[in-house]
Amino acid sequence: MALFDRNQRQRSSLFSTATVVVFAALCLVGFWMVTPPSPEAVPAATVTASTADVKKAAEAVVKEKEEDRSIDATNNFKQDSANVVAEATTAAVEAEKPTVDAKGGEADGEKPASKNQSFDDENGRTEGGELVKPETAETDGTAAAAAAVAASQGTSVEDTTPADTKESIVSQEENPKEAAGGGSSKKQTFDDENGKMEGVDVVKDDGNKTFISEDNAKPIMEETTTAATDKTEDAAAAVVSTEASAVANPDDTKTSDVVEEEQKLLPEALPNGQAELLMERAAQNGSFTTQTAESTNEQKTRAEKKKNKKKKKAASKAEAEAEPEAAVSLPTHVWKLCNTSTGEDYIPCLDNEAAIKKLKTDIHYEHRERHCPSHPPTCLVPAPPSYKDPIRWPVSRSKIWYHNVPHTQLAEFKKRQNWVKVSGEYLTFPGGGTQFKTGGALHYIDLIQQAFPEVAWGRRSRVVLDVGCGVASFGGFMFERGVLTMSFAPKDEHEAQVQFALERGIPAISAVMGTKRLQFPSNVFDIVHCARCRVPWHINGGLLLLEVNRLVRPGGFFVWSATPVYQKLPEDVEIWGDMVKLTKAMCWEMVAKTRDTIDRVGLVVFRKPMSNHCYETRRQTEPPLCNPSDDPNAAWNISLRACMHRVPTDPSVRGSRWPQPWPERAEKVPYWLNSSQVGVYGKAAPEDFAADYAHWKKVVQNSYLAGMGIDWKSVRNVMDMRAVYGGLAAALRDMNVWVMNTVNIDSPDTLPVIYERGMFGIYHDWCESFSTYPRSYDLLHADHLFSKLKARCKVLPVLVEVDRILRPNGKLIVRDDKETVDEIVEGVRSMHWEVRMTVSKRKEAMLCARKTMWRPTEIEPGPPTR
């Protein structure tokens, strides 16, 4: 009995001890939850304590008491002590669990204090409002458990703080302003609907550049952001870092007033488009075909009809025997200057001298067409020795720096036509042209509308193709009438004419009407214009004019101003007669013909039919109608054919109606996109279109315009290297920029959608050089382009092409998977570019980099073309 009483007393004593331990732990939990955070407090997130630690501490207490017990009472005590340990462990686990309501979210009583938090989409991009402090029951429970462990071990919470966290605490104590949010905070934390985003420390360099200092010991990092501030551009820099949900940020201990004050400083500079990176990952073809498929099918059809199998077999054999391209690693590549006869103006696909020498004839301007080298160059194009940042628009329309385009031949050759003049350190452009040398471009543009008011510049007529543009003064002044003009001319027919246009800030490309279709879809231009463009429209069965017929919309116009319209010389009279016969046979209607009293020139306006009635009732059969199998949209390396495609008549088919007036057409879903079609991102096509536009409006407004340190006043020429629906261009349309939308040949063929919206673009294969001069663009935008090219070509030559067409101090924005972006970062840094900002999240990343004036000094041993 005495033994039983003694065991009972020992058991009661041990129960009391264990109860005290549990009670102390629960008290600490309660105390932690009701105590407000303070800047001086040690952050809860710097300590982590697992349920195993709590269990270990409780077992240590039990072991200490167990030494005094008799062997007879051991079994009974072990059972009771196990219960005590289980209770302590359960209490810690319950403290770590967040309260969840029936819908799976936090209960009303546990919601964060923020009232204005909003999100962009299901990906959870923060859009503004107060910052959400990540203080949840999870971190509270973790801290309480850690305190219990520390108390049982006779240590303080601070003793268990990791070394790197201690350094952070010391930094806060030494610099209270930074700790309070008044200085440059090393870490910032934001919540989104997917949980807290994670980040790393940021290292700043002289206040102008911000770079990521990655900590490989923190594998939980998912997103890092660095943004550089350019003092000369007066742009705010911001750093967005994010923390794991299990590790809270030291700044979370700030008071709500400090958080609100910090929030006022950040949102306007934050690159808020990070979560939007995930959107493009789901991009597919949907109901759209690709230009590769269209052109390949057309080529196959023609090849079968010609039964030219032998030629195809020989070409395939030659390609198989071609010298394989050596693999080149970006970071180890030794940069050299290109060794070419064209020097600073080198265009690889237009200056391939070896290929041009092999041509059998150049009577149809074959030597001005694209002849790309078998292996794209990996050298850098030199810049003019005295190159300066271009003069800004609109001043650039009337003058540019002579040393940026140091060519004077055109000024001498066209001095009587007011194209361009040399004036000291400038090249000036009086606004004249061959057909408007006295009255100027605006007078000539207004003359067209006066001759035929239905032209309605800037409303009905929005997108124009200017053939043989010269220095593109016509297109440059079309901006005054709300019209976007795609100007083109062949390289070197008039020295540097297209380069002059681009330097002035006017859209232009180097191209020629020769033997191939132009790289545009059918039925997309509202007007095609030619003012003394030197194109022999009337010869070869009207082959070149039939290409215009393919490009202009049904009901669209062809405006022709040339000597045969108004002069009576025998040759002119003969050409005019041929043109009248040809256009009548093509069922074009002459709707206006006029003569200008100032410049003493004349012009004529033809209209393409909107139905097939004329085609079906005409007496002559030349030019013939194209075979129904001939795809009018096939435009990549497709030879011209002297035939006419029928006009679309089905009300649901593109081309059967005129687009909405500008600017309404920029936002309207094209009538021929219907809900039965699958869009590029997997939704019904109209919803896909609307979602894409909303996406880019938010990205532009919340990220590109405010969060990248770009001085948009210095940006004029923009290229979207992988446009889909033209959403980026539409989002930028109210700014003083123009956007060249390029649709890759193996991407969904959405270029007709872009034209329907009142914008323009071109088909292209980025495994080849683009048909433009070096230093053409102020900003290049590549959204998931590089990763999609890897299956067909290497990144290095594409990056070299980017360097070629981007101006010094121009910007490159890349959005792609993290592996690809990291590769681009290495590449641009090897070319001495400035990496201004990088963002990464969930294997997706974004980069903003600035090209510098750096050029290598070593020159390649020989020409890069083959």
C-alpha positions in Angstrom: 0.0 0.0 0.0 2.8 2.3 0.9 4.6 1.5 -2.3 1.4 2.2 -4.2 1.0 5.6 -2.4 4.6 6.5 -3.1 4.1 5.6 -6.8 0.9 7.7 -6.9 2.7 10.7 -5.4 5.5 10.4 -7.9 3.0 10.1 -10.8 1.1 13.2 -9.6 4.3 15.1 -9.3 5.3 14.2 -12.9 1.9 15.0 -14.2 2.2 18.4 -12.6 5.6 19.0 -14.2 4.4 18.0 -17.7 1.3 20.1 -17.3 3.4 23.1 -16.5 5.4 22.6 -19.6 2.3 22.4 -21.8 0.7 25.4 -20.1 3.9 27.4 -20.6 4.0 26.6 -24.3 0.3 27.5 -24.7 0.8 30.8 -22.9 3.7 31.7 -25.2 1.4 30.9 -28.2 -1.3 33.2 -26.8 1.2 35.9 -25.8 2.7 35.9 -29.3 -0.7 36.2 -31.0 -1.8 39.2 -29.1 1.5 41.1 -29.0 1.7 43.7 -31.8 4.9 43.5 -34.0 7.5 46.2 -33.5 10.6 47.1 -35.6 12.9 46.1 -32.7 11.4 42.6 -32.3 13.2 39.7 -33.7 11.3 38.4 -36.7 9.3 35.3 -36.1 10.3 34.1 -39.5 14.0 33.9 -38.6 13.3 30.9 -36.4 11.8 27.6 -37.5 10.8 24.9 -35.0 9.3 21.6 -36.1 7.0 19.3 -34.1 10.0 17.0 -33.7 11.8 19.7 -31.8 8.9 20.2 -29.4 8.6 16.5 -28.9 12.3 16.3 -28.1 12.1 19.0 -25.5 9.2 17.4 -23.8 11.0 14.0 -23.7 14.0 15.7 -22.1 11.8 16.9 -19.2 10.4 13.5 -18.7 13.8 11.8 -18.8 15.1 14.1 -16.1 12.3 13.1 -13.7 12.5 9.4 -14.6 15.9 8.9 -13.0 14.4 9.0 -9.5 11.7 6.4 -10.1 11.7 2.8 -9.0 11.7 0.0 -11.5 8.3 -1.0 -10.3 6.7 2.2 -11.5 8.5 2.5 -14.8 5.9 0.9 -17.1 3.1 3.0 -15.6 5.0 6.2 -16.0 6.1 5.6 -19.5 2.5 5.2 -20.6 1.6 8.5 -18.9 4.7 10.4 -20.2 3.9 9.3 -23.7 0.5 10.9 -23.3 2.1 14.1 -22.1 4.4 14.2 -25.1 1.5 13.5 -27.4 -0.5 16.4 -25.9 2.5 18.8 -26.2 3.1 17.8 -29.8 -0.6 18.1 -30.7 -0.8 21.6 -29.2 2.2 22.7 -31.3 0.7 21.1 -34.5 -2.6 22.8 -33.9 -0.9 26.1 -33.3 0.8 25.7 -36.7 -2.4 25.0 -38.6 -4.1 28.1 -40.3 -7.8 28.5 -39.8 -9.6 27.5 -42.9 -13.2 28.2 -43.9 -15.5 25.8 -45.7 -14.3 27.0 -49.1 -10.7 26.3 -48.4 -9.7 29.8 -47.7 -8.9 31.7 -44.5 -11.7 32.2 -42.1 -12.9 35.7 -41.7 -11.1 36.2 -38.4 -7.8 35.2 -39.9 -7.7 37.4 -43.0 -4.7 39.7 -43.5 -5.1 43.4 -42.6 -4.8 44.7 -46.1 -8.0 46.1 -47.6 -7.0 47.1 -51.1 -5.1 44.1 -52.3 -6.2 43.2 -55.9 -5.0 40.7 -58.5 -4.6 40.8 -62.2 -5.8 37.3 -63.1 -5.8 33.7 -61.9 -2.0 33.8 -61.9 -2.2 36.3 -59.0 -0.2 39.3 -60.2 -0.5 42.1 -57.6 -2.1 45.2 -59.2 -1.9 47.7 -56.4 -3.4 48.5 -53.0 -1.8 48.0 -49.6 0.9 45.4 -49.2 -0.3 42.3 -47.4 1.8 41.4 -44.4 2.4 37.6 -44.4 1.6 37.1 -40.7 -0.5 33.9 -40.5 -1.2 31.3 -37.9 1.5 29.2 -39.5 4.3 31.6 -38.7 2.7 32.3 -35.3 2.6 28.6 -34.4 6.1 28.0 -35.7 7.5 30.8 -33.5 5.6 29.6 -30.4 6.9 26.1 -30.8 10.4 27.5 -31.2 10.0 29.5 -28.0 9.0 26.4 -26.2 12.0 24.5 -27.4 14.3 27.4 -26.5 12.8 27.6 -23.0 13.3 23.9 -22.3 16.9 24.1 -23.5 17.7 27.2 -21.4 18.4 29.3 -24.5 16.8 32.3 -26.1 15.1 32.6 -29.4 17.9 34.8 -30.7 20.4 31.9 -30.1 18.6 29.8 -32.7 18.6 32.5 -35.3 20.5 31.6 -38.5 23.7 33.5 -39.1 22.4 35.2 -42.3 19.3 36.3 -40.4 21.4 37.8 -37.6 23.2 39.9 -40.1 19.9 41.2 -41.3 18.8 42.0 -37.7 22.1 43.8 -37.1 21.7 45.8 -40.3 18.2 46.9 -39.1 19.5 48.0 -35.8 22.4 49.9 -37.3 20.2 51.6 -39.9 16.7 52.1 -38.4 15.6 54.1 -41.4 16.0 51.2 -43.7 14.5 48.9 -41.2 11.4 51.2 -41.0 11.1 51.3 -44.8 12.4 54.8 -45.3 15.6 53.7 -47.1 16.5 51.1 -49.7 15.0 47.9 -48.4 16.9 44.8 -49.2 13.8 42.6 -49.3 10.2 43.3 -50.0 7.4 40.7 -49.7 4.1 40.5 -51.6 1.3 38.0 -51.4 -0.6 36.7 -54.4 -3.4 34.2 -54.8 -0.9 31.4 -55.2 0.9 32.2 -51.9 3.8 34.3 -51.1 6.4 34.8 -53.8 10.0 34.2 -52.9 13.0 36.4 -53.5 16.7 37.2 -52.7 18.8 40.1 -51.6 19.6 42.8 -54.1 22.9 44.5 -54.5 23.0 48.1 -55.8 25.8 49.7 -57.8 26.3 53.4 -57.5 22.5 54.1 -57.5 22.1 53.6 -61.2 22.2 49.8 -61.7 20.5 47.1 -59.7 21.6 43.5 -59.9 20.5 40.2 -58.3 22.7 38.6 -55.8 21.5 35.0 -55.9 21.8 32.8 -52.8 22.1 29.3 -54.0 21.6 28.1 -50.4 17.9 29.1 -50.7 16.3 26.6 -53.1 12.9 28.0 -52.2 13.5 31.1 -54.3 11.0 31.3 -57.2 11.0 35.0 -58.2 13.6 37.7 -58.2 13.3 41.2 -59.6 15.9 43.9 -60.2 15.2 47.2 -61.8 17.7 49.8 -62.7 17.3 53.5 -62.3 18.7 55.7 -65.1 19.2 59.2 -63.8 19.3 60.7 -67.2 15.9 59.1 -68.0 14.4 60.2 -64.6 12.9 56.8 -64.1 12.1 55.3 -60.7 13.8 52.0 -59.8 12.1 49.3 -57.8 13.0 46.0 -56.4 10.4 43.3 -55.8 11.6 40.3 -53.8 9.4 37.6 -52.4 9.6 35.2 -49.5 8.5 31.6 -49.0 5.3 31.0 -47.0 7.3 29.2 -44.3 9.9 32.0 -43.9 8.6 35.5 -43.2 10.4 38.7 -44.1 12.1 40.9 -41.4 10.2 43.9 -42.8 7.0 42.2 -41.8 7.6 43.6 -38.3 7.0 47.1 -39.5 4.0 49.0 -38.3 1.0 49.4 -40.6 1.9 53.1 -41.1 5.3 52.3 -42.3 3.9 49.6 -44.7 1.5 52.1 -46.1 4.2 54.7 -46.6 6.4 52.2 -48.3 3.5 51.1 -50.5 3.1 54.7 -51.8 6.7 54.6 -53.1 6.6 51.3 -54.8 3.6 50.5 -57.0 4.2 53.1 -59.7 7.7 51.7 -60.4 7.0 48.0 -60.0 7.2 45.8 -63.0 3.8 44.2 -62.3 3.7 42.0 -65.3 5.6 39.1 -63.7 2.7 36.7 -63.2 1.6 37.4 -66.8 4.7 35.5 -68.0 2.9 32.3 -67.5 0.2 33.2 -70.1 2.3 32.6 -73.2 3.3 29.2 -72.1 -0.1 27.8 -73.1 0.1 29.3 -76.6 -0.7 26.9 -79.4 -1.9 27.2 -83.0 -5.6 26.8 -82.2 -7.7 27.1 -85.3 -5.0 29.1 -87.1 -2.6 27.6 -89.6 1.0 28.8 -90.0 2.7 30.6 -92.8 5.1 27.7 -93.1 2.2 25.3 -93.7 0.5 27.6 -96.2 3.6 28.3 -98.2 4.8 24.7 -98.1 1.5 23.4 -99.3 1.5 26.0 -102.1 5.0 25.1 -103.1 4.2 21.4 -103.0 1.1 21.9 -105.2 3.1 23.8 -107.7 5.9 21.3 -107.7 3.5 18.4 -108.3 1.9 20.2 -111.2 5.3 20.9 -112.8 6.5 17.4 -111.9 9.9 18.8 -110.9 10.9 15.9 -108.7 14.4 15.8 -110.0 15.1 19.3 -109.1 13.7 18.8 -105.6 15.8 15.7 -105.1 19.0 17.5 -106.1 18.2 20.4 -103.8 17.6 18.0 -100.9 20.9 16.2 -101.6 22.8 19.5 -101.7 21.3 20.5 -98.4 22.2 17.2 -96.8 25.8 17.6 -98.0 26.0 21.2 -96.8 28.7 21.9 -94.2 27.2 21.5 -90.7 27.2 24.5 -88.5 29.6 24.3 -85.6 28.0 24.6 -82.2 28.9 27.9 -80.6 28.4 28.6 -76.9 27.2 32.1 -76.0 29.4 32.9 -73.0 32.6 31.5 -74.7 32.1 33.1 -78.1 34.9 35.5 -79.2 33.2 38.5 -80.8 34.7 40.0 -84.0 33.6 42.6 -86.4 32.0 41.5 -89.7 34.3 41.7 -92.7 32.0 42.8 -95.6 32.1 45.2 -98.4 29.0 47.0 -97.1 30.6 47.6 -93.7 28.3 49.5 -91.3 25.2 48.9 -93.6 25.5 45.1 -93.8 22.2 43.2 -94.3 23.1 39.5 -94.5 20.2 38.4 -96.6 20.5 41.3 -99.1 24.3 41.5 -99.2 25.1 37.9 -99.9 27.6 38.6 -102.7 28.5 34.9 -103.3 24.8 34.0 -103.9 24.1 37.1 -106.0 27.1 36.2 -108.3 25.5 32.8 -109.0 22.3 34.3 -110.4 21.7 33.6 -114.0 19.8 36.9 -114.5 18.8 40.1 -112.7 16.3 41.4 -115.2 13.5 41.1 -112.7 15.6 42.5 -109.8 16.5 39.0 -108.6 19.7 40.5 -107.1 17.6 42.7 -104.8 15.6 39.8 -103.4 16.5 37.8 -100.3 19.5 35.5 -100.6 20.3 34.4 -97.1 23.7 32.8 -96.2 23.5 29.0 -95.4 24.9 29.8 -92.0 23.8 33.1 -90.4 26.7 35.3 -89.4 28.0 35.4 -85.8 30.0 38.6 -86.2 29.0 42.1 -85.1 28.3 45.0 -87.5 30.4 48.1 -86.8 28.8 51.4 -86.1 29.7 54.7 -87.8 32.7 56.3 -86.0 30.8 59.4 -84.9 27.4 57.8 -84.2 25.1 59.7 -81.9 21.7 59.0 -80.3 19.1 59.7 -83.0 17.2 63.0 -83.0 13.8 62.5 -81.4 10.5 62.4 -83.2 8.9 64.6 -84.6 12.0 66.7 -85.2 13.6 63.7 -86.8 11.1 63.8 -89.6 12.8 67.0 -90.9 16.5 66.4 -89.9 18.8 63.6 -88.8 22.5 63.4 -87.8 24.7 63.2 -90.9 27.2 61.0 -89.2 24.5 58.4 -88.3 23.8 57.8 -92.1 26.9 59.3 -93.8 25.7 59.2 -97.4 25.5 62.2 -99.7 24.9 60.6 -103.1 21.1 60.7 -102.8 21.2 64.4 -101.8 23.2 65.2 -105.0 21.1 62.9 -107.2 17.7 64.2 -106.0 18.6 67.8 -105.1 15.9 69.2 -107.5 13.2 67.1 -106.0 13.7 68.1 -102.3 14.2 64.6 -101.1 17.2 65.3 -98.8 19.9 68.0 -98.4 23.2 68.2 -96.6 23.2 71.0 -94.0 26.3 71.1 -91.8 26.1 68.2 -89.3 22.6 67.4 -90.4 20.8 65.8 -93.3 17.5 67.7 -93.8 14.3 66.6 -95.4 12.1 69.4 -96.8 9.1 67.1 -97.2 9.3 66.9 -100.9 9.3 64.0 -103.3 9.4 63.3 -107.0 5.7 64.0 -107.3 5.4 66.7 -104.7 8.7 68.6 -104.8 7.0 72.0 -104.5 3.7 71.6 -102.6 5.1 69.0 -100.2 3.8 65.7 -99.0 0.8 67.0 -97.0 -0.5 68.9 -100.0 -0.1 65.8 -102.1 -1.9 63.6 -99.5 -4.8 66.1 -99.3 -4.9 66.1 -103.1 -5.7 62.4 -103.1 -8.6 62.8 -100.7 -9.9 65.8 -102.6 -9.9 63.8 -105.8 -11.9 61.0 -104.2 -13.3 61.8 -100.7 -14.2 58.2 -100.0 -10.6 57.6 -99.3 -11.3 59.2 -95.9 -7.7 59.3 -94.5 -7.6 58.1 -90.8 -11.1 56.7 -90.8 -11.9 54.3 -93.7 -8.3 54.2 -94.9 -5.9 53.4 -92.1 -3.2 51.0 -93.4 -1.3 51.9 -96.6 1.4 50.2 -98.6 3.8 52.7 -100.3 5.7 51.0 -103.2 9.1 52.5 -104.1 9.0 54.9 -101.2 12.2 56.8 -101.6 13.0 58.5 -98.2 9.4 57.8 -97.1 8.3 61.4 -96.7 4.8 60.3 -97.9 4.6 57.8 -95.1 6.1 60.2 -92.6 3.5 62.9 -93.2 0.7 60.3 -93.3 0.9 60.2 -89.5 -0.6 63.7 -89.6 -3.7 62.2 -91.1 -3.9 59.2 -88.7 -2.6 56.7 -91.3 0.0 54.0 -90.8 2.1 53.4 -93.9 4.3 50.4 -94.7 7.0 51.9 -97.0 9.5 49.8 -98.9 12.1 50.1 -101.6 15.0 48.0 -102.8 18.4 48.4 -101.2 20.9 50.6 -103.0 18.8 51.6 -106.0 18.9 55.0 -104.4 21.7 55.1 -101.8 20.4 54.4 -98.2 16.9 55.6 -99.0 15.2 53.1 -96.6 18.0 53.8 -94.0 17.1 57.5 -94.2 13.5 56.7 -93.6 14.2 54.6 -90.5 16.6 57.1 -89.0 13.8 59.7 -89.4 11.4 57.5 -87.4 9.3 56.4 -90.4 8.3 52.7 -90.9 10.2 51.1 -93.8 11.7 47.9 -95.0 14.1 46.9 -97.8 12.2 44.9 -100.4 11.5 44.7 -104.1 8.7 43.7 -106.4 10.6 41.1 -108.3 9.9 37.4 -108.7 8.5 36.6 -105.3 5.3 37.5 -103.4 5.8 40.2 -100.8 5.7 38.9 -97.2 2.2 40.0 -96.4 -1.2 38.2 -96.3 -3.8 38.7 -98.9 -6.6 41.4 -98.7 -5.0 43.4 -95.9 -4.0 46.9 -97.2 -6.7 49.6 -97.4 -4.7 51.4 -100.1 -1.6 50.7 -102.2 0.2 53.8 -103.4 2.9 54.4 -106.1 4.3 57.8 -106.9 6.9 57.4 -109.7 7.9 54.1 -108.1 9.6 52.8 -111.2 7.6 49.6 -111.3 6.6 48.4 -114.8 3.1 47.4 -113.9 1.9 46.8 -117.4 4.5 44.2 -118.6 4.6 40.4 -118.2 0.8 40.1 -118.3 0.5 42.5 -115.4 2.4 40.2 -113.1 3.4 42.9 -110.5 0.0 44.7 -110.6 -1.6 41.3 -109.9 0.5 41.1 -106.7 -1.0 44.5 -105.7 -4.5 42.9 -106.4 -3.6 40.1 -104.0 -2.6 42.6 -101.3 -5.3 45.2 -101.4 -8.7 44.7 -99.7 -11.8 44.1 -101.8 -13.1 47.6 -102.2 -9.7 49.0 -101.5 -7.8 51.5 -103.7 -4.7 51.7 -105.9 -3.4 55.2 -106.2 -0.9 55.7 -109.0 0.9 59.0 -109.7 3.3 58.8 -112.7 4.0 60.5 -116.0 1.8 58.1 -118.1 -1.2 59.5 -116.1 -0.7 63.1 -117.3 2.1 63.4 -119.9 1.6 63.0 -123.7 5.0 61.7 -124.7 4.6 58.6 -127.0 6.0 56.2 -124.4 3.7 57.6 -121.7 0.7 57.4 -123.9 1.5 53.8 -124.8 1.9 52.8 -121.1 -1.3 54.6 -120.2 -3.2 52.6 -122.8 -1.8 49.3 -121.6 -2.7 50.2 -118.0 -6.3 51.1 -118.9 -6.7 47.7 -120.7 -5.0 45.8 -117.9 -7.0 47.3 -115.1 -10.3 46.9 -117.0 -9.5 43.2 -117.5 -8.8 42.9 -113.8 -12.2 44.4 -113.1 -10.7 47.5 -111.4 -12.8 50.6 -111.6 -11.2 54.0 -112.3 -13.0 56.1 -109.7 -10.9 59.3 -109.9 -8.3 61.1 -112.1 -7.0 64.5 -111.3 -4.2 67.0 -112.1 -2.4 69.2 -109.5 -1.8 72.8 -110.4 1.1 73.3 -108.0 3.4 70.4 -108.8 1.8 69.9 -112.3 1.4 66.2 -111.8 -1.5 63.9 -112.1 -2.8 60.9 -110.3 -5.5 58.2 -110.8 -7.4 56.1 -108.3 -8.5 52.5 -109.1 -10.8 50.4 -106.9 -10.7 46.7 -106.5 -14.1 44.9 -106.9 -16.1 43.7 -103.8 -17.8 40.8 -105.7 -17.0 38.2 -108.3 -19.7 39.4 -110.7 -17.3 41.1 -113.1 -14.9 38.1 -113.1 -17.8 35.8 -114.1 -19.2 38.1 -116.9 -16.0 39.5 -118.5 -15.3 38.6 -122.1 -11.5 38.3 -121.9 -9.8 35.5 -120.0 -6.5 37.3 -119.4 -5.4 37.6 -116.7 -6.9 34.3 -115.7 -8.5 33.5 -112.3 -6.2 31.5 -110.0 -6.8 27.9 -109.4 -8.9 27.4 -106.3 -6.0 25.4 -104.8 -3.8 28.5 -105.0 -3.5 29.9 -101.5 -3.4 33.7 -101.6 -2.1 33.9 -98.1 1.0 31.8 -98.8 3.7 34.4 -98.9 7.0 32.9 -97.8 9.3 32.2 -100.8 6.4 31.9 -103.1 6.9 32.8 -106.8 4.6 35.3 -108.4 1.8 34.0 -110.6 -0.1 36.0 -113.2 -3.6 35.3 -112.0 -6.4 36.8 -109.8 -7.9 35.2 -106.7 -11.7 35.4 -106.3 -13.1 37.9 -103.9 -14.4 36.3 -100.6 -18.3 36.5 -100.6 -19.2 34.4 -97.5 -20.2 37.0 -94.9 -18.3 35.0 -92.3 -15.0 34.9 -94.3 -12.2 37.5 -94.0 -12.3 40.0 -96.8 -16.0 40.0 -97.4 -16.6 43.2 -95.3 -14.6 46.4 -94.8 -13.2 46.7 -91.3 -14.6 49.1 -88.6 -13.4 52.7 -88.9 -10.3 53.7 -87.1 -9.7 53.9 -84.2 -12.7 51.6 -83.3 -11.2 48.8 -85.3 -8.2 48.6 -82.9 -10.3 47.1 -80.1 -13.1 45.4 -82.0 -13.0 41.6 -82.4 -12.7 40.9 -86.2 -16.1 39.8 -87.5 -14.6 36.6 -89.0 -13.3 35.3 -85.6 -16.2 33.3 -84.1 -16.7 31.2 -81.0 -16.4 27.9 -82.8 -12.7 28.7 -83.5 -10.1 28.0 -81.0 -7.7 30.9 -80.3 -4.0 30.8 -79.8 -4.3 30.5 -76.0 -7.0 27.8 -76.0 -10.2 29.9 -75.5 -12.8 30.7 -78.1 -11.2 33.0 -80.6 -13.2 36.2 -79.6 -12.5 35.6 -75.9 -8.8 34.8 -76.7 -8.5 38.1 -78.6 -10.1 40.1 -75.8 -8.0 38.4 -73.1 -4.8 39.1 -75.1 -5.6 42.8 -75.5 -6.4 43.1 -71.8 -3.2 41.3 -70.9 -1.0 43.6 -72.9 -2.7 46.8 -71.7 -2.0 45.8 -68.1 1.6 44.8 -68.9 2.3 48.0 -70.7 0.6 50.3 -68.2 1.9 48.6 -65.0 5.3 47.3 -66.1 6.7 48.7 -69.3 5.8 52.3 -68.9 6.7 52.6 -65.2 8.9 49.8 -64.0 11.8 49.4 -66.4 13.5 52.8 -66.3 12.8 53.3 -70.1 12.6 56.9 -71.3 9.8 56.5 -73.8 10.5 59.9 -75.2 13.6 58.4 -76.8 11.6 55.4 -78.2 10.1 55.7 -81.7 10.8 52.6 -83.8 9.5 49.4 -82.0 9.5 45.8 -83.2 7.4 43.0 -81.7 9.4 40.0 -82.7 6.7 37.6 -82.0 3.3 39.3 -82.3 0.2 37.2 -81.9 -2.9 39.4 -82.1 -1.0 42.7 -82.1 -2.0 43.3 -78.5 1.3 45.1 -77.6 1.0 47.4 -80.6 -2.6 48.2 -79.7 -1.6 48.9 -76.1 1.0 51.4 -77.4 -1.1 53.1 -80.0 -1.7 56.3 -78.1 2.1 56.8 -77.7 4.5 58.5 -80.2 5.7 55.1 -81.5 5.0 52.7 -84.3 5.3 48.9 -84.0 6.5 46.5 -86.7 4.7 43.3 -85.8 6.4 40.2 -87.0 4.7 36.8 -87.2 7.1 33.9 -87.4 6.5 31.5 -90.2 6.0 28.6 -87.9 3.7 30.5 -85.5 -0.1 30.7 -85.8 -0.9 32.9 -88.8 -2.5 35.8 -87.0 -1.1 38.6 -89.1 -4.4 39.2 -90.9 -5.9 39.9 -87.4 -3.2 42.6 -86.9 -4.1 44.3 -90.2 -7.8 44.1 -89.4 -7.1 46.1 -86.2 -5.5 48.9 -88.2 -1.9 48.0 -87.6 0.7 46.3 -89.8 3.3 43.6 -89.8 5.2 41.1 -91.9 6.0 37.4 -92.0 9.5 36.4 -91.0 11.7 33.5 -90.0 14.0 34.6 -87.2 16.5 31.9 -88.2 17.3 34.3 -91.0 18.3 38.0 -91.1 15.5 40.6 -91.2 15.3 42.9 -94.3 16.4 46.1 -92.6 19.5 48.2 -92.1 21.6 48.0 -88.9 20.6 50.3 -86.1 16.9 50.5 -87.2 15.0 50.0 -83.9 14.9 51.7 -80.5 13.2 48.8 -78.8 12.8 45.1 -79.6 10.3 42.9 -77.8 10.6 39.1 -77.8 7.8 37.2 -76.1 8.6 33.5 -75.9 10.5 33.7 -79.2 13.9 32.4 -78.5 12.8 29.1 -76.8 10.5 28.4 -79.8 13.3 28.9 -82.2 15.7 26.4 -80.5 14.2 23.5 -82.4 15.2 25.0 -85.7 18.2 27.2 -85.1 20.7 28.3 -82.5 20.2 31.3 -80.2 23.6 32.9 -81.0 22.9 34.0 -84.6 19.5 35.3 -83.5 21.1 37.3 -80.8 23.6 38.6 -83.3 20.7 39.8 -85.5 19.1 41.5 -82.5 22.4 43.4 -81.9 22.5 44.3 -85.6 19.1 45.9 -85.9 19.0 47.5 -82.4 20.3 51.0 -82.0 23.1 51.7 -79.5 21.3 52.5 -76.2 18.3 50.7 -77.5 16.4 48.3 -75.3 15.6 44.6 -75.5 12.7 43.1 -73.6 12.7 39.3 -73.5 9.9 37.1 -71.9 10.7 33.4 -72.0 11.5 30.4 -69.9 14.1 30.9 -67.3 16.7 28.7 -69.0 16.5 30.6 -72.2 16.5 34.0 -70.5 19.6 33.0 -68.6 21.2 32.1 -71.9 20.3 35.5 -73.3 21.6 37.3 -70.2 25.0 35.6 -70.7 25.0 36.5 -74.4 24.2 40.2 -74.0 26.7 40.6 -71.2 29.4 39.0 -73.3 28.6 41.8 -75.8 29.0 44.4 -73.0 25.3 45.2 -72.8 23.8 46.5 -69.6 21.3 44.1 -68.0 18.9 46.6 -66.5 16.3 44.1 -65.0 15.6 40.5 -64.6 12.6 38.7 -63.2 12.0 35.0 -62.7 9.0 33.1 -61.4 8.0 29.4 -61.7 10.6 28.7 -64.4 9.5 31.8 -66.4 11.6 34.9 -66.7 11.8 38.4 -68.1 14.8 40.5 -69.1 15.3 44.2 -70.0 18.7 45.0 -71.4 20.3 48.0 -73.0 22.7 47.8 -75.9 25.9 49.9 -75.4 28.3 51.5 -77.9 30.8 48.7 -77.4 32.2 47.0 -80.5 35.0 44.5 -80.7 38.3 45.6 -82.2 39.2 42.3 -84.0 37.9 41.8 -87.6 36.8 38.5 -89.1 39.4 37.0 -91.5 36.9 36.8 -94.4 33.3 37.5 -95.5 30.8 35.6 -93.4 28.5 34.8 -96.4 28.6 31.6 -98.3 
